Amino acid sequence: MTAPIIEIVDDSSVVRAILRRHLEEHGYLVVEAEDGAAALQCCRVEHPDAVLLDIEMPGMDGYGVLGELKADPELCDLPVVFLTGRTDTDDVVEGLRLGAHDYLRKPFEVSELIARVSAAVRVKALQDELRRRNGELDRLSRTDALTGLGNRRQVEDRIHDLASLSRRHHQTLAALMFDIDHFKRVNDAHGHAAGDAVLREFGIRLRQELRDEDVPGRWGGEEFVVLLPATDLAGAAAAGERVRASVAAVPFALGNGTTITVTVSCGCAINDGCDPEELVRRADVALYVAKEGGRDRVVATG
């Protein structure tokens, strides 16, 4: 495990040297900056776990540095421990009001220095873990648990972003709507575990036939949507055909030694000025035409 990084910001090389020696003796990695501008640059490059920040510095003082840190979304949670030789409590209160984690008066006791730094590092570790868990929860809330693809919420969120980008760059956005043909028969004949196996395998084959920038998702039940940035109608139909052919080419294994032939129908549409909801509706209409036309086919509509 990598040792925590502490950034020391002080215009006195003597103070920095003393702080460095004590911190390194207690297992911390140390980086230094002698003024406010250098402190901000160091934070952006080194990503320290805590900052020991002198209040009184030439140019940008500690309050100014703290303000810049709090205004930066990447650095706003970085714990800052103010270093101050002032005895006025109002100065300390002002620093805490502006968002400092703690303060340390000069001259300091080594035990107090280490205790306050350790507390700041723990806070950073807890914040990072909370952010990681929140990110994981957000990812799970947007992922279909069975196939690992995005769920309907994820697709609906992304389609608005991609539609906005397509308008800005004067490009087309295409949508594919897939439906596994006669899926109810699979469940009725082989059980829901077999149906789940078919959905998982379709998700795998779907991803294999798409580009990295394409956005596949499970729309619901046996229906799947794919968003294709910068793709015209012919390109969308070609992508749909690749997926259809991949599904039809090799039988699906059901996990109990049984295999079955599976086919899919696909509808394609592009957003020639329509809103995202209309794009999906058009793809769904094209899918309906494909199914009415005998299934196992791709139908494209402008």
ZANU-742482 format. One record per residue (C-alpha): chain; residue number from 1; residue in three letters; x, y, z. Coordinates in pm, whole numbers, plus 50000, padded with zeros to 5 digits. Layout:
<patis>
pati unit A | pos NUM | code ALA | x X | y Y | z Z
...
</patis>
This chain:
<patis>
pati unit A | pos 1 | code MET | x 50000 | y 50000 | z 50000
pati unit A | pos 2 | code THR | x 50139 | y 50341 | z 49900
pati unit A | pos 3 | code ALA | x 50220 | y 50579 | z 50185
pati unit A | pos 4 | code PRO | x 50001 | y 50892 | z 50206
pati unit A | pos 5 | code ILE | x 50136 | y 51203 | z 50034
pati unit A | pos 6 | code ILE | x 50150 | y 51524 | z 50235
pati unit A | pos 7 | code GLU | x 50208 | y 51856 | z 50064
pati unit A | pos 8 | code ILE | x 50388 | y 52123 | z 50266
pati unit A | pos 9 | code VAL | x 50326 | y 52480 | z 50156
pati unit A | pos 10 | code ASP | x 50541 | y 52740 | z 50332
pati unit A | pos 11 | code ASP | x 50767 | y 53018 | z 50210
pati unit A | pos 12 | code SER | x 51027 | y 52925 | z 50475
pati unit A | pos 13 | code SER | x 51267 | y 52654 | z 50361
pati unit A | pos 14 | code VAL | x 51359 | y 52595 | z 50727
pati unit A | pos 15 | code VAL | x 50998 | y 52524 | z 50826
pati unit A | pos 16 | code ARG | x 50954 | y 52296 | z 50524
pati unit A | pos 17 | code ALA | x 51268 | y 52102 | z 50614
pati unit A | pos 18 | code ILE | x 51155 | y 52051 | z 50974
pati unit A | pos 19 | code LEU | x 50810 | y 51939 | z 50871
pati unit A | pos 20 | code ARG | x 50950 | y 51706 | z 50605
pati unit A | pos 21 | code ARG | x 51185 | y 51537 | z 50851
pati unit A | pos 22 | code HIS | x 50913 | y 51466 | z 51106
pati unit A | pos 23 | code LEU | x 50659 | y 51350 | z 50849
pati unit A | pos 24 | code GLU | x 50903 | y 51119 | z 50671
pati unit A | pos 25 | code GLU | x 51006 | y 50971 | z 51005
pati unit A | pos 26 | code HIS | x 50642 | y 50871 | z 51050
pati unit A | pos 27 | code GLY | x 50614 | y 50707 | z 50707
pati unit A | pos 28 | code TYR | x 50463 | y 50985 | z 50498
pati unit A | pos 29 | code LEU | x 50572 | y 51087 | z 50150
pati unit A | pos 30 | code VAL | x 50631 | y 51460 | z 50126
pati unit A | pos 31 | code VAL | x 50611 | y 51714 | z 49844
pati unit A | pos 32 | code GLU | x 50682 | y 52084 | z 49887
pati unit A | pos 33 | code ALA | x 50574 | y 52421 | z 49750
pati unit A | pos 34 | code GLU | x 50702 | y 52763 | z 49854
pati unit A | pos 35 | code ASP | x 50411 | y 52981 | z 49741
pati unit A | pos 36 | code GLY | x 50045 | y 52971 | z 49654
pati unit A | pos 37 | code ALA | x 50076 | y 52926 | z 49278
pati unit A | pos 38 | code ALA | x 50324 | y 52641 | z 49318
pati unit A | pos 39 | code ALA | x 50096 | y 52486 | z 49581
pati unit A | pos 40 | code LEU | x 49801 | y 52469 | z 49342
pati unit A | pos 41 | code GLN | x 50013 | y 52325 | z 49062
pati unit A | pos 42 | code CYS | x 50158 | y 52065 | z 49299
pati unit A | pos 43 | code CYS | x 49808 | y 51961 | z 49413
pati unit A | pos 44 | code ARG | x 49697 | y 51908 | z 49055
pati unit A | pos 45 | code VAL | x 50004 | y 51701 | z 48968
pati unit A | pos 46 | code GLU | x 50072 | y 51504 | z 49288
pati unit A | pos 47 | code HIS | x 49716 | y 51459 | z 49422
pati unit A | pos 48 | code PRO | x 49824 | y 51467 | z 49788
pati unit A | pos 49 | code ASP | x 49622 | y 51316 | z 50071
pati unit A | pos 50 | code ALA | x 49648 | y 51631 | z 50285
pati unit A | pos 51 | code VAL | x 49802 | y 51979 | z 50267
pati unit A | pos 52 | code LEU | x 49987 | y 52167 | z 50539
pati unit A | pos 53 | code LEU | x 49928 | y 52525 | z 50429
pati unit A | pos 54 | code ASP | x 50090 | y 52837 | z 50570
pati unit A | pos 55 | code ILE | x 49849 | y 53129 | z 50603
pati unit A | pos 56 | code GLU | x 50102 | y 53411 | z 50563
pati unit A | pos 57 | code MET | x 50284 | y 53390 | z 50231
pati unit A | pos 58 | code PRO | x 50386 | y 53654 | z 49974
pati unit A | pos 59 | code GLY | x 50153 | y 53686 | z 49679
pati unit A | pos 60 | code MET | x 49864 | y 53447 | z 49724
pati unit A | pos 61 | code ASP | x 49816 | y 53376 | z 50095
pati unit A | pos 62 | code GLY | x 49677 | y 53060 | z 50251
pati unit A | pos 63 | code TYR | x 49319 | y 53186 | z 50236
pati unit A | pos 64 | code GLY | x 49355 | y 53246 | z 49863
pati unit A | pos 65 | code VAL | x 49499 | y 52900 | z 49804
pati unit A | pos 66 | code LEU | x 49218 | y 52743 | z 50007
pati unit A | pos 67 | code GLY | x 48961 | y 52933 | z 49802
pati unit A | pos 68 | code GLU | x 49112 | y 52805 | z 49477
pati unit A | pos 69 | code LEU | x 49115 | y 52450 | z 49607
pati unit A | pos 70 | code LYS | x 48752 | y 52465 | z 49715
pati unit A | pos 71 | code ALA | x 48652 | y 52603 | z 49373
pati unit A | pos 72 | code ASP | x 48817 | y 52312 | z 49190
pati unit A | pos 73 | code PRO | x 48586 | y 52005 | z 49166
pati unit A | pos 74 | code GLU | x 48889 | y 51776 | z 49155
pati unit A | pos 75 | code LEU | x 49048 | y 51924 | z 49468
pati unit A | pos 76 | code CYS | x 48761 | y 52058 | z 49676
pati unit A | pos 77 | code ASP | x 48763 | y 51761 | z 49917
pati unit A | pos 78 | code LEU | x 49137 | y 51778 | z 49983
pati unit A | pos 79 | code PRO | x 49188 | y 51824 | z 50361
pati unit A | pos 80 | code VAL | x 49383 | y 52140 | z 50441
pati unit A | pos 81 | code VAL | x 49556 | y 52194 | z 50775
pati unit A | pos 82 | code PHE | x 49648 | y 52560 | z 50821
pati unit A | pos 83 | code LEU | x 49988 | y 52646 | z 50960
pati unit A | pos 84 | code THR | x 49981 | y 52973 | z 51150
pati unit A | pos 85 | code GLY | x 50203 | y 53168 | z 51383
pati unit A | pos 86 | code ARG | x 49911 | y 53394 | z 51471
pati unit A | pos 87 | code THR | x 49753 | y 53373 | z 51813
pati unit A | pos 88 | code ASP | x 49428 | y 53549 | z 51726
pati unit A | pos 89 | code THR | x 49143 | y 53297 | z 51741
pati unit A | pos 90 | code ASP | x 48954 | y 53492 | z 51475
pati unit A | pos 91 | code ASP | x 49217 | y 53395 | z 51217
pati unit A | pos 92 | code VAL | x 49172 | y 53028 | z 51298
pati unit A | pos 93 | code VAL | x 48792 | y 53057 | z 51290
pati unit A | pos 94 | code GLU | x 48807 | y 53230 | z 50952
pati unit A | pos 95 | code GLY | x 49016 | y 52947 | z 50808
pati unit A | pos 96 | code LEU | x 48776 | y 52683 | z 50936
pati unit A | pos 97 | code ARG | x 48480 | y 52883 | z 50804
pati unit A | pos 98 | code LEU | x 48636 | y 52888 | z 50459
pati unit A | pos 99 | code GLY | x 48668 | y 52510 | z 50461
pati unit A | pos 100 | code ALA | x 49000 | y 52423 | z 50624
pati unit A | pos 101 | code HIS | x 48999 | y 52082 | z 50791
pati unit A | pos 102 | code ASP | x 49216 | y 52184 | z 51090
pati unit A | pos 103 | code TYR | x 49494 | y 52417 | z 51199
pati unit A | pos 104 | code LEU | x 49836 | y 52387 | z 51362
pati unit A | pos 105 | code ARG | x 50002 | y 52670 | z 51549
pati unit A | pos 106 | code LYS | x 50373 | y 52746 | z 51511
pati unit A | pos 107 | code PRO | x 50587 | y 52649 | z 51691
pati unit A | pos 108 | code PHE | x 50429 | y 52304 | z 51701
pati unit A | pos 109 | code GLU | x 50476 | y 51988 | z 51900
pati unit A | pos 110 | code VAL | x 50569 | y 51686 | z 51687
pati unit A | pos 111 | code SER | x 50299 | y 51472 | z 51846
pati unit A | pos 112 | code GLU | x 50036 | y 51733 | z 51766
pati unit A | pos 113 | code LEU | x 50163 | y 51763 | z 51407
pati unit A | pos 114 | code ILE | x 50138 | y 51389 | z 51348
pati unit A | pos 115 | code ALA | x 49798 | y 51363 | z 51517
pati unit A | pos 116 | code ARG | x 49645 | y 51639 | z 51305
pati unit A | pos 117 | code VAL | x 49799 | y 51510 | z 50983
pati unit A | pos 118 | code SER | x 49683 | y 51156 | z 51061
pati unit A | pos 119 | code ALA | x 49329 | y 51280 | z 51120
pati unit A | pos 120 | code ALA | x 49332 | y 51469 | z 50789
pati unit A | pos 121 | code VAL | x 49459 | y 51163 | z 50601
pati unit A | pos 122 | code ARG | x 49186 | y 50947 | z 50757
pati unit A | pos 123 | code VAL | x 48923 | y 51196 | z 50643
pati unit A | pos 124 | code LYS | x 49062 | y 51185 | z 50288
pati unit A | pos 125 | code ALA | x 49060 | y 50804 | z 50291
pati unit A | pos 126 | code LEU | x 48699 | y 50797 | z 50410
pati unit A | pos 127 | code GLN | x 48596 | y 51051 | z 50146
pati unit A | pos 128 | code ASP | x 48766 | y 50851 | z 49872
pati unit A | pos 129 | code GLU | x 48599 | y 50529 | z 49987
pati unit A | pos 130 | code LEU | x 48260 | y 50699 | z 50003
pati unit A | pos 131 | code ARG | x 48309 | y 50838 | z 49653
pati unit A | pos 132 | code ARG | x 48411 | y 50494 | z 49527
pati unit A | pos 133 | code ARG | x 48106 | y 50329 | z 49682
pati unit A | pos 134 | code ASN | x 47872 | y 50596 | z 49551
pati unit A | pos 135 | code GLY | x 48022 | y 50550 | z 49207
pati unit A | pos 136 | code GLU | x 47971 | y 50176 | z 49230
pati unit A | pos 137 | code LEU | x 47611 | y 50222 | z 49344
pati unit A | pos 138 | code ASP | x 47549 | y 50460 | z 49056
pati unit A | pos 139 | code ARG | x 47702 | y 50210 | z 48813
pati unit A | pos 140 | code LEU | x 47485 | y 49930 | z 48951
pati unit A | pos 141 | code SER | x 47174 | y 50146 | z 48929
pati unit A | pos 142 | code ARG | x 47243 | y 50191 | z 48556
pati unit A | pos 143 | code THR | x 47339 | y 49831 | z 48477
pati unit A | pos 144 | code ASP | x 47117 | y 49538 | z 48387
pati unit A | pos 145 | code ALA | x 47215 | y 49269 | z 48638
pati unit A | pos 146 | code LEU | x 47146 | y 48978 | z 48402
pati unit A | pos 147 | code THR | x 47334 | y 49087 | z 48089
pati unit A | pos 148 | code GLY | x 47580 | y 49343 | z 48225
pati unit A | pos 149 | code LEU | x 47461 | y 49592 | z 47964
pati unit A | pos 150 | code GLY | x 47323 | y 49932 | z 48052
pati unit A | pos 151 | code ASN | x 46964 | y 49932 | z 48167
pati unit A | pos 152 | code ARG | x 46681 | y 50150 | z 48037
pati unit A | pos 153 | code ARG | x 46777 | y 50436 | z 48268
pati unit A | pos 154 | code GLN | x 47131 | y 50434 | z 48132
pati unit A | pos 155 | code VAL | x 47013 | y 50435 | z 47771
pati unit A | pos 156 | code GLU | x 46767 | y 50717 | z 47835
pati unit A | pos 157 | code ASP | x 47037 | y 50926 | z 48000
pati unit A | pos 158 | code ARG | x 47290 | y 50865 | z 47723
pati unit A | pos 159 | code ILE | x 47052 | y 50926 | z 47435
pati unit A | pos 160 | code HIS | x 46998 | y 51287 | z 47539
pati unit A | pos 161 | code ASP | x 47375 | y 51346 | z 47563
pati unit A | pos 162 | code LEU | x 47439 | y 51182 | z 47227
pati unit A | pos 163 | code ALA | x 47152 | y 51366 | z 47060
pati unit A | pos 164 | code SER | x 47295 | y 51696 | z 47181
pati unit A | pos 165 | code LEU | x 47641 | y 51605 | z 47048
pati unit A | pos 166 | code SER | x 47497 | y 51498 | z 46714
pati unit A | pos 167 | code ARG | x 47322 | y 51833 | z 46673
pati unit A | pos 168 | code ARG | x 47635 | y 52026 | z 46773
pati unit A | pos 169 | code HIS | x 47856 | y 51841 | z 46525
pati unit A | pos 170 | code HIS | x 47590 | y 51808 | z 46252
pati unit A | pos 171 | code GLN | x 47604 | y 51430 | z 46263
pati unit A | pos 172 | code THR | x 47334 | y 51165 | z 46265
pati unit A | pos 173 | code LEU | x 47256 | y 50948 | z 46563
pati unit A | pos 174 | code ALA | x 47107 | y 50608 | z 46489
pati unit A | pos 175 | code ALA | x 46913 | y 50371 | z 46711
pati unit A | pos 176 | code LEU | x 46861 | y 49996 | z 46680
pati unit A | pos 177 | code MET | x 46579 | y 49814 | z 46856
pati unit A | pos 178 | code PHE | x 46619 | y 49437 | z 46888
pati unit A | pos 179 | code ASP | x 46365 | y 49180 | z 46998
pati unit A | pos 180 | code ILE | x 46445 | y 48811 | z 47051
pati unit A | pos 181 | code ASP | x 46199 | y 48620 | z 46836
pati unit A | pos 182 | code HIS | x 45951 | y 48388 | z 47010
pati unit A | pos 183 | code PHE | x 46123 | y 48439 | z 47344
pati unit A | pos 184 | code LYS | x 45816 | y 48326 | z 47538
pati unit A | pos 185 | code ARG | x 45850 | y 47986 | z 47374
pati unit A | pos 186 | code VAL | x 46199 | y 47952 | z 47520
pati unit A | pos 187 | code ASN | x 46070 | y 48014 | z 47872
pati unit A | pos 188 | code ASP | x 45769 | y 47788 | z 47822
pati unit A | pos 189 | code ALA | x 45966 | y 47499 | z 47672
pati unit A | pos 190 | code HIS | x 46291 | y 47518 | z 47870
pati unit A | pos 191 | code GLY | x 46222 | y 47727 | z 48179
pati unit A | pos 192 | code HIS | x 46319 | y 48074 | z 48291
pati unit A | pos 193 | code ALA | x 46680 | y 47975 | z 48361
pati unit A | pos 194 | code ALA | x 46713 | y 47890 | z 47994
pati unit A | pos 195 | code GLY | x 46555 | y 48222 | z 47903
pati unit A | pos 196 | code ASP | x 46809 | y 48399 | z 48120
pati unit A | pos 197 | code ALA | x 47090 | y 48209 | z 47947
pati unit A | pos 198 | code VAL | x 46961 | y 48326 | z 47609
pati unit A | pos 199 | code LEU | x 46947 | y 48689 | z 47725
pati unit A | pos 200 | code ARG | x 47301 | y 48672 | z 47863
pati unit A | pos 201 | code GLU | x 47438 | y 48517 | z 47544
pati unit A | pos 202 | code PHE | x 47258 | y 48771 | z 47329
pati unit A | pos 203 | code GLY | x 47419 | y 49047 | z 47535
pati unit A | pos 204 | code ILE | x 47763 | y 48897 | z 47469
pati unit A | pos 205 | code ARG | x 47708 | y 48865 | z 47094
pati unit A | pos 206 | code LEU | x 47560 | y 49214 | z 47078
pati unit A | pos 207 | code ARG | x 47869 | y 49370 | z 47235
pati unit A | pos 208 | code GLN | x 48099 | y 49173 | z 47004
pati unit A | pos 209 | code GLU | x 47942 | y 49324 | z 46693
pati unit A | pos 210 | code LEU | x 47948 | y 49688 | z 46809
pati unit A | pos 211 | code ARG | x 48205 | y 49965 | z 46822
pati unit A | pos 212 | code ASP | x 48350 | y 50089 | z 47148
pati unit A | pos 213 | code GLU | x 48156 | y 50415 | z 47116
pati unit A | pos 214 | code ASP | x 47819 | y 50245 | z 47063
pati unit A | pos 215 | code VAL | x 47581 | y 50226 | z 47358
pati unit A | pos 216 | code PRO | x 47392 | y 49897 | z 47401
pati unit A | pos 217 | code GLY | x 47130 | y 49848 | z 47669
pati unit A | pos 218 | code ARG | x 46849 | y 49621 | z 47774
pati unit A | pos 219 | code TRP | x 46527 | y 49812 | z 47720
pati unit A | pos 220 | code GLY | x 46310 | y 49562 | z 47902
pati unit A | pos 221 | code GLY | x 46221 | y 49194 | z 47883
pati unit A | pos 222 | code GLU | x 46369 | y 49059 | z 47560
pati unit A | pos 223 | code GLU | x 46403 | y 49402 | z 47395
pati unit A | pos 224 | code PHE | x 46740 | y 49574 | z 47354
pati unit A | pos 225 | code VAL | x 46837 | y 49919 | z 47225
pati unit A | pos 226 | code VAL | x 47167 | y 50027 | z 47073
pati unit A | pos 227 | code LEU | x 47266 | y 50390 | z 47016
pati unit A | pos 228 | code LEU | x 47508 | y 50445 | z 46728
pati unit A | pos 229 | code PRO | x 47679 | y 50787 | z 46726
pati unit A | pos 230 | code ALA | x 47780 | y 50940 | z 46390
pati unit A | pos 231 | code THR | x 47600 | y 50668 | z 46196
pati unit A | pos 232 | code ASP | x 47370 | y 50703 | z 45897
pati unit A | pos 233 | code LEU | x 47078 | y 50477 | z 45819
pati unit A | pos 234 | code ALA | x 47281 | y 50246 | z 45595
pati unit A | pos 235 | code GLY | x 47545 | y 50208 | z 45864
pati unit A | pos 236 | code ALA | x 47281 | y 50136 | z 46125
pati unit A | pos 237 | code ALA | x 47121 | y 49869 | z 45906
pati unit A | pos 238 | code ALA | x 47463 | y 49710 | z 45850
pati unit A | pos 239 | code ALA | x 47525 | y 49700 | z 46226
pati unit A | pos 240 | code GLY | x 47184 | y 49547 | z 46284
pati unit A | pos 241 | code GLU | x 47252 | y 49284 | z 46020
pati unit A | pos 242 | code ARG | x 47586 | y 49192 | z 46179
pati unit A | pos 243 | code VAL | x 47411 | y 49128 | z 46509
pati unit A | pos 244 | code ARG | x 47125 | y 48938 | z 46345
pati unit A | pos 245 | code ALA | x 47365 | y 48715 | z 46152
pati unit A | pos 246 | code SER | x 47580 | y 48650 | z 46460
pati unit A | pos 247 | code VAL | x 47276 | y 48536 | z 46656
pati unit A | pos 248 | code ALA | x 47146 | y 48311 | z 46380
pati unit A | pos 249 | code ALA | x 47484 | y 48156 | z 46294
pati unit A | pos 250 | code VAL | x 47551 | y 47958 | z 46613
pati unit A | pos 251 | code PRO | x 47290 | y 47793 | z 46841
pati unit A | pos 252 | code PHE | x 47264 | y 47918 | z 47197
pati unit A | pos 253 | code ALA | x 47374 | y 47693 | z 47483
pati unit A | pos 254 | code LEU | x 47123 | y 47671 | z 47767
pati unit A | pos 255 | code GLY | x 47368 | y 47552 | z 48031
pati unit A | pos 256 | code ASN | x 47230 | y 47199 | z 48065
pati unit A | pos 257 | code GLY | x 47386 | y 47051 | z 47753
pati unit A | pos 258 | code THR | x 47096 | y 47168 | z 47537
pati unit A | pos 259 | code THR | x 47131 | y 47415 | z 47251
pati unit A | pos 260 | code ILE | x 46858 | y 47597 | z 47063
pati unit A | pos 261 | code THR | x 46842 | y 47811 | z 46752
pati unit A | pos 262 | code VAL | x 46766 | y 48176 | z 46829
pati unit A | pos 263 | code THR | x 46681 | y 48460 | z 46592
pati unit A | pos 264 | code VAL | x 46627 | y 48831 | z 46644
pati unit A | pos 265 | code SER | x 46436 | y 49103 | z 46466
pati unit A | pos 266 | code CYS | x 46573 | y 49456 | z 46441
pati unit A | pos 267 | code GLY | x 46439 | y 49802 | z 46364
pati unit A | pos 268 | code CYS | x 46668 | y 50093 | z 46269
pati unit A | pos 269 | code ALA | x 46609 | y 50469 | z 46267
pati unit A | pos 270 | code ILE | x 46807 | y 50794 | z 46264
pati unit A | pos 271 | code ASN | x 46740 | y 51129 | z 46429
pati unit A | pos 272 | code ASP | x 46694 | y 51356 | z 46129
pati unit A | pos 273 | code GLY | x 46583 | y 51643 | z 46349
pati unit A | pos 274 | code CYS | x 46357 | y 51441 | z 46577
pati unit A | pos 275 | code ASP | x 46389 | y 51435 | z 46955
pati unit A | pos 276 | code PRO | x 46542 | y 51134 | z 47138
pati unit A | pos 277 | code GLU | x 46207 | y 50984 | z 47235
pati unit A | pos 278 | code GLU | x 46090 | y 51001 | z 46875
pati unit A | pos 279 | code LEU | x 46411 | y 50831 | z 46759
pati unit A | pos 280 | code VAL | x 46344 | y 50531 | z 46980
pati unit A | pos 281 | code ARG | x 45979 | y 50528 | z 46877
pati unit A | pos 282 | code ARG | x 46078 | y 50515 | z 46510
pati unit A | pos 283 | code ALA | x 46317 | y 50227 | z 46575
pati unit A | pos 284 | code ASP | x 46036 | y 50048 | z 46759
pati unit A | pos 285 | code VAL | x 45799 | y 50101 | z 46464
pati unit A | pos 286 | code ALA | x 46063 | y 49957 | z 46230
pati unit A | pos 287 | code LEU | x 46102 | y 49661 | z 46466
pati unit A | pos 288 | code TYR | x 45727 | y 49600 | z 46450
pati unit A | pos 289 | code VAL | x 45749 | y 49596 | z 46070
pati unit A | pos 290 | code ALA | x 46035 | y 49343 | z 46089
pati unit A | pos 291 | code LYS | x 45835 | y 49115 | z 46315
pati unit A | pos 292 | code GLU | x 45521 | y 49146 | z 46103
pati unit A | pos 293 | code GLY | x 45732 | y 49067 | z 45797
pati unit A | pos 294 | code GLY | x 45835 | y 48726 | z 45931
pati unit A | pos 295 | code ARG | x 46101 | y 48801 | z 46197
pati unit A | pos 296 | code ASP | x 46477 | y 48726 | z 46176
pati unit A | pos 297 | code ARG | x 46529 | y 49037 | z 45968
pati unit A | pos 298 | code VAL | x 46639 | y 49401 | z 45984
pati unit A | pos 299 | code VAL | x 46412 | y 49687 | z 45877
pati unit A | pos 300 | code ALA | x 46539 | y 50045 | z 45848
pati unit A | pos 301 | code THR | x 46327 | y 50357 | z 45839
pati unit A | pos 302 | code GLY | x 46423 | y 50722 | z 45816
</patis>
